[in-house]
Amino acid sequence: MFYRIPGREALDVRKSATGEVGHLFTGEGIEAVWVLKKGEKIDSEWFTQKSVDLIIVLQGKLKVEFKDKVFESRIMEPNDLLVLPPNTSCRAYRWPRSTKKPTIFLAIYPTNTKA
């Protein structure tokens, strides 16, 4: 399969108050999705996964905050990769908040241990 992620191509797309998620692939023990952040509210809940999660920013900037203050907040830019360790609570949103430009990132993670 071939997808143009900036064109929001995917097998299916889910919209929520915290962004859009495009499902790209599930198989061979992994899942890949793109996430679009534009005009969304900041999620009040912390996201925590049981497995490692790879996050790659494709467009815009993404601010990642961590519940555990051992980790510093980061502002990710295109081509930055975050290797999110298992059981790490975080939330991510478009940065700066005032920008009209959407942020798109790719998330890849194992399917057999996802929370």
C-alpha positions in Angstrom: 0.0 0.0 0.0 1.1 3.6 -0.7 -0.2 6.6 1.2 0.3 10.3 0.9 0.2 11.2 4.6 0.0 15.0 4.1 -3.1 14.3 2.0 -4.6 12.4 5.0 -4.7 9.1 3.1 -5.2 6.0 5.2 -7.2 2.8 5.5 -9.6 4.7 7.8 -9.6 7.9 9.7 -10.9 8.6 13.2 -11.7 12.2 14.4 -11.8 13.2 18.0 -11.5 16.4 20.1 -7.8 15.9 20.4 -7.0 15.3 16.7 -7.4 12.9 13.8 -5.8 9.4 13.5 -5.3 7.7 10.2 -4.8 3.9 10.4 -2.0 2.9 7.9 -1.0 -0.7 8.7 -1.5 -3.6 11.1 0.4 -6.8 10.7 3.6 -8.6 11.5 3.2 -7.5 15.1 3.2 -3.8 14.5 0.8 -1.0 13.8 1.4 2.4 12.1 -0.8 5.4 12.3 -0.5 9.1 11.4 -1.9 11.7 13.8 -2.9 15.2 12.8 -3.1 18.0 15.3 -4.9 21.2 14.2 -7.2 23.3 16.3 -7.6 20.5 18.8 -7.8 20.9 22.6 -5.0 19.6 24.7 -5.8 16.2 26.1 -6.4 16.4 29.8 -5.5 12.7 30.2 -2.0 11.3 30.1 -1.3 8.7 27.3 0.5 5.6 28.6 1.5 2.5 26.5 2.8 -0.9 27.6 5.3 -1.0 24.8 7.9 1.2 23.1 6.3 3.7 20.7 8.2 5.4 17.9 7.1 8.9 17.0 8.4 10.8 14.0 7.2 14.3 13.2 6.5 14.8 9.5 5.1 18.3 9.4 4.8 21.2 11.9 6.0 21.1 15.5 4.9 18.8 18.3 5.2 19.6 22.0 5.6 16.5 24.2 5.1 16.8 27.9 5.8 14.0 30.4 3.9 13.2 33.6 7.2 12.1 35.2 9.3 15.2 35.6 12.5 13.0 35.2 11.8 13.6 31.5 12.1 17.1 30.0 9.3 18.4 27.8 10.4 18.5 24.2 9.4 20.4 21.1 9.8 18.1 18.1 10.3 19.3 14.5 10.1 17.5 11.2 12.4 14.5 11.0 12.8 14.3 14.8 12.3 10.8 16.3 11.1 10.1 19.8 11.6 6.6 21.2 9.0 6.6 23.9 9.9 4.0 26.5 7.2 1.5 27.8 5.0 2.8 30.6 5.9 6.4 30.0 3.0 8.8 30.5 2.9 11.8 28.2 0.7 14.0 26.1 1.5 15.7 22.8 0.0 18.7 20.9 0.6 21.2 18.1 3.2 23.9 18.9 3.0 26.8 19.2 -0.7 26.7 20.1 -1.4 29.9 18.1 -0.2 28.4 14.8 -2.7 27.6 12.1 -0.3 25.1 10.5 -1.2 21.5 11.4 1.2 19.1 12.9 1.4 15.5 11.5 3.3 12.7 13.1 3.7 9.0 12.5 3.4 6.6 15.4 4.7 3.0 15.1 4.3 0.4 17.9 4.0 -3.3 18.6 0.4 -4.6 18.5 0.7 -7.4 21.0 1.4 -5.2 24.0 -0.4 -1.9 23.2 -2.5 -0.4 26.0 
